[in-house]
Amino acid sequence: MPNTKSAAKSLKQSEIRRVRNKAIKTRTKTEIKRVLDSVNSGDIAAAEANYKVAAKKLDQAGSQGVIHKNTAARHKSRMQRSIKAAKGAAKS
């Protein structure tokens, strides 16, 4: 229980941020899973389409400070590598 007005306001602000950050993180994780599921099922076209959405969501989360920018870049890089490997496996 906050003792001062400023502490009460801070509590409200942190709760709003927590809910917003959670929604953003959940959405990015969902988009990443869609890309990886598409890759695992062998649907390269869907994986590439889903990658564009996921990359945008990761960049937004990184720029808003929800996740670190390098974390967003690492996730994007790993998704790209998995798509590229699946393309190579499909050609063989």
C-alpha atoms as one frame of an Amber mdcrd trajectory, in Angstrom:
protein
   0.000   0.000   0.000   1.568   3.313  -1.033   2.064   5.921   1.669   2.244
   9.040  -0.510   0.469  10.411  -3.545   3.599  10.063  -5.639   3.992   6.427
  -4.579   0.369   5.762  -5.512   0.875   7.326  -8.930   4.079   5.367  -9.422
   2.236   2.163  -8.570  -0.469   2.902 -11.138   2.089   3.788 -13.815   4.144
   0.653 -13.242   1.029  -1.513 -13.426   0.020   0.094 -16.739   3.527  -0.449
 -18.101   3.596  -4.055 -16.879   0.336  -4.891 -18.638   1.432  -3.161 -21.847
   4.858  -4.817 -21.845   3.321  -8.215 -21.207   0.959  -7.802 -24.166   3.817
  -6.768 -26.444   6.054  -9.646 -25.320   3.245 -12.158 -25.738   2.523 -10.908
 -29.247   6.183 -11.120 -30.295   6.499 -14.653 -28.908   3.362 -15.696 -30.787
   4.722 -14.303 -34.060   8.066 -16.069 -33.540   6.229 -19.362 -32.924   4.234
 -18.893 -36.139   7.446 -18.500 -38.128   9.059 -21.551 -36.555   5.905 -23.647
 -36.976   5.788 -22.701 -40.665   9.438 -23.654 -41.075   8.926 -26.987 -39.298
   5.917 -27.799 -41.454   7.944 -27.013 -44.574   5.807 -24.096 -45.746   8.568
 -21.665 -46.726   6.245 -19.089 -48.284   4.186 -18.848 -45.114   7.361 -18.718
 -43.015   8.661 -15.757 -45.012   5.311 -13.962 -44.758   5.159 -14.618 -41.021
   8.776 -13.496 -40.661   7.919 -10.024 -41.961   5.232  -9.632 -39.295   7.461
 -11.051 -36.566  10.398  -8.844 -37.524   8.193  -5.765 -37.381   6.854  -6.713
 -33.948  10.371  -7.417 -32.659  11.652  -4.090 -33.968   8.752  -2.271 -32.345
   9.343  -4.015 -29.022  13.040  -3.173 -29.240  12.463   0.470 -30.046   9.920
   0.817 -27.212  12.371  -0.663 -24.728  10.223  -3.688 -23.928  13.098  -5.926
 -25.010  16.688  -4.968 -25.784  17.423  -4.105 -29.404  20.126  -6.763 -29.567
  17.636  -9.354 -28.338  15.295  -8.412 -31.167  18.166  -8.656 -33.655  19.187
 -12.060 -32.292  15.673 -13.454 -32.649  15.396 -12.109 -36.198  18.756 -13.587
 -37.131  17.855 -17.009 -35.790  14.540 -17.013 -37.634  16.288 -16.036 -40.867
  18.805 -18.849 -40.416  16.041 -21.404 -39.866  14.168 -20.192 -42.969  17.357
 -20.331 -45.027  18.142 -23.856 -43.782  14.629 -24.996 -44.622  14.976 -23.537
 -48.132  18.214 -25.454 -48.583  16.635 -28.666 -47.341  13.668 -28.196 -49.668
  15.934 -27.800 -52.715  17.897 -30.947 -51.902
